[in-house]
Amino acid sequence: MTQVTASALGPTWQIQVSGEIDIAASDDLLGLALTGLDQHEHVRLDLAGVTFMDSGGLGILLQIRRHAIDTGKLLTLRSLGPGTRRLLEVVGLKQLFEVEEDPAP
């Protein structure tokens, strides 16, 4: 089960995702992200709770990225888990995204 929540933090619209990012999660995530990009200067996708992402999920991230570029807004991915990080690296997409690393403990 996927949970997607959003909140405004000043000029940033932060979206927290937990569970799976796949075609079933696309409407909620895409809708919140596009709304955020239309109303804020920065959208941050916090992916710490993501347990699985498939090609549909990658497609969603690319759609959000395209909208950010088209509107001159900033999109960052935050707290990539090992599986999400590896997937983005394997398919060669990690370098397309601004990634916020968690501070070292």
RAWO-V291951 format. One record per residue. PHI is phi as a letter, one per 30 degrees, with the letter a starting at -180 (999 if undefined). OMEGA is omega in whole degrees, -180 to 180 (none if undefined). Layout:
phi = (PHI & PHI)
omega = (OMEGA & OMEGA)
This chain:
phi = (999 & c & b & b & b & b & a & c & b & i & d & c & c & c & c & c & b & b & j & c & c & b & d & d & c & d & d & d & d & d & d & d & d & d & d & d & d & d & c & b & d & b & c & c & c & d & c & e & c & d & c & a & b & c & d & d & d & d & d & d & e & d & d & d & e & d & d & d & d & d & c & i & c & c & b & b & c & b & h & d & d & e & d & d & d & d & e & d & d & d & d & i & c & e & d & d & c & d & c & c & d & d & d & d & d)
omega = (-178 & 173 & 179 & 178 & -179 & 176 & 178 & 175 & -175 & -179 & -176 & 174 & -177 & 178 & 177 & -179 & 173 & -177 & -174 & 172 & 180 & -176 & 180 & -179 & -169 & -176 & -179 & -177 & -179 & 180 & 180 & -179 & -179 & 174 & 179 & 180 & 178 & -173 & -176 & 179 & -172 & 171 & 178 & 175 & 178 & -173 & -177 & -176 & -178 & -179 & -177 & 173 & 177 & -178 & 175 & 177 & 176 & 178 & 178 & 180 & 179 & 176 & 179 & 179 & -179 & 180 & 178 & 179 & -177 & -178 & 178 & -179 & -179 & 174 & 174 & 172 & -177 & 173 & 176 & 173 & -178 & -179 & 179 & 179 & -178 & 179 & 180 & 179 & -177 & -179 & 175 & -178 & -175 & -177 & 178 & -174 & 169 & -177 & 174 & 179 & 174 & 178 & 178 & 180 & none)
